[in-house]
Amino acid sequence: MRLGVLDIGSNTAHMLVVDAHHGAAPVPALSHKVELRLAEHLLPDGSIAEAATDALVAFIEDSLQIAEDVGVTEVMAFATSAIREAPNGADVLDEVKRRTDVDVDLMSGERESRVTFLAVRRWFGWSSGRMLVVDIGGGSLEMASGADEDPDVALSLPLGAGRLTRAWLPADPPTAAQVKSLRKHVRAEVADVVGRLTRFGAPELSVATSKTFKQLARITGAPPSAEGLYVRRALPREALAEWLPKLATMDSGKRAQLPGVSAGRAQQLLAGAVVAEAVMDIFGVEELIICPWALREGVILERLDTLAE
């Protein structure tokens, strides 16, 4: 069957079309995305502005037409932290339903973490043993740990790269004091949950997903995306530690010139690097392996599993 998945994130709205059936890996057929940046179009009370809602509806309408044109038989949609945390998030999704007839699954942070963990487990398989999975989004940081398909612990922290950039790094480039304050804040938040994620045992494999980690891995020497999904990519802690002070002195324009870094995400790359280093340092992880599958693929795999029931 041909499935369409609409992922409404803090930075980007993305439709992924895949050819899939139970027992096989979903094969990407088409990708359509727009940088809506919902988290940056908020009213003073944190509500999503009407113009942003209109842009979201327009994206979904375009995506539905594309899905129809390429023969998609089912479209699934989900939203994460930007809408989850907005006071009018439920109203926005009601408006989306009224205008597009699409039901959007408003994921909790814990569920987002669990579904991502499922995707990573399926990618690496049982031989990877106990895993730690880390995902830095625009609004939140998801972490999960476990030895099965369902993690023992899954949690979400308000440490997304976009959120932290807006709150802690207003200057471009930021001042040394701003970076120091952010580092202190992030490390306190991560240290507060390390015991929960390690109490069942240390991970045998530590994995990262998301665009932020992929970009950090690329600038520290990982192969480019053109070399394909199956090339091993990793983010070494030592290399990240060397790059962090360099990123802190660059403005977003200079960061956008780095290999693999998009202009739209360049400004928040430093905050993402601060979070990544804190996680690796506090958990004692020397290397994070990059997984090409994440939340979208997890949603697809869950749906395929229901077809076999």
C-alpha positions in Angstrom: 0.0 0.0 0.0 1.0 3.6 -0.5 0.9 5.7 2.7 1.2 9.4 3.3 2.4 10.8 6.7 2.0 14.4 7.6 4.5 15.5 10.3 3.7 18.9 11.7 6.7 20.0 13.7 8.0 23.2 15.4 10.1 24.1 12.4 8.9 22.1 9.4 5.7 20.5 8.1 6.7 17.5 6.1 4.7 14.9 4.1 6.4 11.6 3.4 4.9 9.2 1.0 6.1 5.6 1.3 5.3 2.2 -0.3 4.9 -0.2 2.5 3.5 -3.5 3.6 3.8 -5.5 6.8 7.0 -7.3 7.3 9.0 -5.0 5.0 10.8 -1.7 5.4 8.8 1.3 4.1 10.4 2.6 0.9 10.2 6.4 0.5 8.5 7.4 -2.7 8.0 11.2 -2.4 8.8 14.0 0.1 7.1 17.4 0.3 8.0 19.9 3.0 7.6 23.5 4.0 9.4 25.5 6.7 6.3 26.8 8.5 8.2 27.6 11.8 5.0 27.5 13.8 6.9 28.0 17.1 8.1 31.4 15.7 4.6 32.6 14.9 3.1 32.9 18.3 1.0 35.6 19.9 2.2 37.1 23.3 0.2 34.5 25.2 1.8 31.6 23.3 -1.1 31.0 21.0 -0.6 30.1 17.4 -1.4 33.1 15.1 -4.2 32.9 12.6 -1.8 33.4 9.7 0.2 30.4 10.8 -3.0 28.3 11.0 -3.8 29.4 7.5 -0.4 28.4 6.3 -0.7 25.0 7.9 -4.1 24.5 6.3 -2.6 25.5 2.9 0.2 23.0 3.4 -2.2 20.2 4.2 -4.4 21.0 1.3 -1.4 20.9 -1.1 -0.2 17.7 0.5 -3.6 16.0 0.1 -3.6 16.9 -3.6 -0.1 15.6 -4.1 -1.0 12.4 -2.2 -4.1 11.9 -4.5 -2.0 12.5 -7.6 0.6 9.8 -6.6 -2.0 7.2 -5.6 -1.8 7.4 -1.8 -4.5 5.2 -0.2 -4.3 6.5 3.4 -3.0 9.7 5.0 -1.9 9.9 8.6 -1.1 13.2 10.4 0.5 14.1 13.7 1.7 17.2 15.5 4.4 17.7 18.1 5.5 20.3 20.6 4.6 23.6 18.8 0.9 22.7 18.7 1.0 20.6 21.8 2.1 23.5 24.0 0.1 26.3 22.4 -3.0 27.3 24.5 -5.1 27.2 21.3 -3.5 24.1 19.9 -6.7 22.0 20.1 -8.6 24.9 18.4 -6.0 25.0 15.6 -6.5 21.3 15.0 -10.2 21.7 15.1 -9.9 24.3 12.4 -7.6 22.0 10.3 -10.3 19.3 10.6 -13.1 21.6 9.6 -11.2 22.9 6.5 -9.3 19.8 5.3 -11.2 16.9 7.0 -7.8 15.6 8.3 -7.7 14.3 11.9 -4.3 15.3 13.4 -2.9 13.1 16.2 -1.6 15.5 18.9 1.2 13.5 20.3 2.4 13.7 23.9 6.1 14.1 24.4 6.4 10.6 25.9 4.5 9.0 23.0 6.7 10.9 20.5 9.8 9.4 22.3 8.3 5.9 22.3 7.4 5.9 18.6 10.8 7.1 17.7 12.4 4.4 19.8 10.3 1.8 17.9 11.7 3.1 14.6 15.3 3.0 15.8 14.8 -0.6 17.2 13.5 -1.8 13.9 16.3 -0.2 12.0 19.1 -1.7 14.2 17.4 -4.9 15.2 17.6 -7.0 18.4 21.4 -7.6 18.1 21.9 -3.9 19.2 20.8 -4.8 22.7 19.8 -2.1 25.2 19.6 1.2 23.5 19.6 4.9 24.4 17.8 7.0 21.8 18.0 10.8 21.7 16.2 13.2 19.4 16.5 17.0 19.4 13.5 18.7 17.8 12.7 22.3 17.5 10.7 22.5 20.7 11.7 19.5 22.7 14.3 16.8 23.5 13.1 13.2 23.5 15.0 10.4 25.2 14.2 6.8 25.6 16.0 3.7 26.9 15.2 0.0 26.7 16.0 -3.5 25.5 12.7 -4.2 23.7 10.6 -2.5 21.1 8.8 -0.6 23.8 11.3 1.3 25.9 11.6 1.0 29.7 11.7 4.8 30.0 10.6 7.5 27.5 10.5 11.2 28.3 10.5 14.6 26.8 12.2 17.8 28.0 11.7 21.4 26.8 15.2 21.5 25.3 14.5 21.8 21.6 17.0 23.7 19.6 14.6 26.4 18.3 13.1 27.0 21.7 16.5 27.4 23.4 17.8 29.7 20.7 14.8 32.0 21.1 14.9 32.0 24.9 18.7 31.9 25.6 20.6 33.0 22.5 19.0 36.2 21.2 22.2 37.6 19.7 23.7 36.4 16.5 26.4 35.4 17.2 25.6 35.0 20.9 27.7 36.4 23.7 29.9 34.2 25.8 27.7 34.9 28.8 24.6 33.7 26.9 26.2 30.5 25.8 27.4 29.9 29.4 24.0 30.4 30.8 22.4 28.1 28.3 25.0 25.4 29.0 24.3 25.6 32.7 20.5 25.4 32.2 20.7 22.4 29.7 23.1 20.4 31.9 20.9 20.8 35.0 17.8 19.6 33.0 19.6 16.6 31.5 21.3 15.6 34.8 17.9 15.6 36.5 16.7 12.7 34.4 19.9 10.6 33.8 19.1 8.3 36.7 15.7 7.4 35.3 17.2 6.5 31.9 20.0 4.4 33.2 18.5 2.6 36.2 17.8 -0.5 34.1 21.3 -0.7 32.8 23.8 1.2 30.6 23.1 1.2 26.9 25.0 -1.1 24.6 24.2 1.2 21.7 23.6 5.0 21.8 21.6 6.4 18.9 20.6 9.9 17.7 17.9 10.9 15.2 16.7 14.2 13.9 18.0 16.9 11.5 20.1 18.6 14.3 22.1 15.5 15.0 22.6 14.7 11.3 23.9 18.2 10.7 26.3 18.0 13.7 27.5 14.6 12.5 28.1 16.0 9.0 30.2 19.0 10.2 32.3 16.6 12.3 33.1 14.4 9.4 30.2 12.0 8.7 29.5 11.1 5.0 27.1 13.3 3.1 23.5 12.2 2.5 24.3 11.6 -1.2 26.2 8.4 -0.1 22.9 6.8 0.8 21.0 5.6 3.9 23.2 2.6 4.7 26.5 4.3 5.2 27.5 4.4 8.8 27.3 7.9 10.3 28.2 8.9 13.8 28.7 12.0 16.1 31.9 11.6 18.2 31.8 13.4 21.5 35.5 14.5 21.2 34.8 16.1 17.7 31.7 17.8 18.9 33.6 19.3 21.9 36.1 20.8 19.4 33.4 22.2 17.2 31.2 23.7 19.9 33.4 26.8 20.6 33.8 27.4 16.9 30.0 27.4 16.4 29.6 29.8 19.3 31.7 32.4 17.5 29.9 32.1 14.2 26.8 34.0 13.2 24.0 32.1 11.4 25.3 33.1 8.0 28.7 31.5 8.6 27.1 28.3 10.1 24.9 28.0 7.0 28.1 27.7 4.9 29.2 24.5 6.8 28.7 21.2 5.0 25.2 19.8 5.5 23.8 22.8 7.4 20.7 24.5 5.9 20.1 28.2 6.2 16.8 27.7 7.9 18.4 25.7 10.8 21.7 27.5 11.0 20.8 29.8 13.8 19.6 27.1 16.1 22.5 24.7 15.4 24.5 26.0 18.4 21.8 25.4 20.9 21.4 21.9 19.4 25.1 21.3 19.8 25.0 22.4 23.5 22.2 19.9 24.1 24.0 17.1 22.3 27.2 17.7 24.2 25.4 17.8 27.5 23.6 14.5 26.8 26.8 12.7 25.6 28.9 14.1 28.5 26.4 13.4 31.3 25.5 9.9 30.0 29.1 9.1 29.3 28.5 8.4 25.6 31.6 8.6 23.4 29.7 8.3 20.1 26.2 8.6 18.9 25.3 6.5 15.9 22.9 8.4 13.5 19.7 6.5 12.6 18.0 7.6 9.4 14.6 6.4 10.7 12.8 8.5 13.4 9.3 9.5 14.3 7.7 9.5 10.9 8.9 6.0 10.2 7.7 4.9 13.7 4.2 6.1 12.9 4.3 4.1 9.6 5.5 1.0 11.4 2.8 1.2 14.0 0.2 1.4 11.3 1.6 -1.5 9.4 1.6 -3.6 12.6 -2.1 -3.0 13.0 -2.7 -4.5 9.5 -1.3 -7.8 10.7 -3.6 -8.0 13.7 
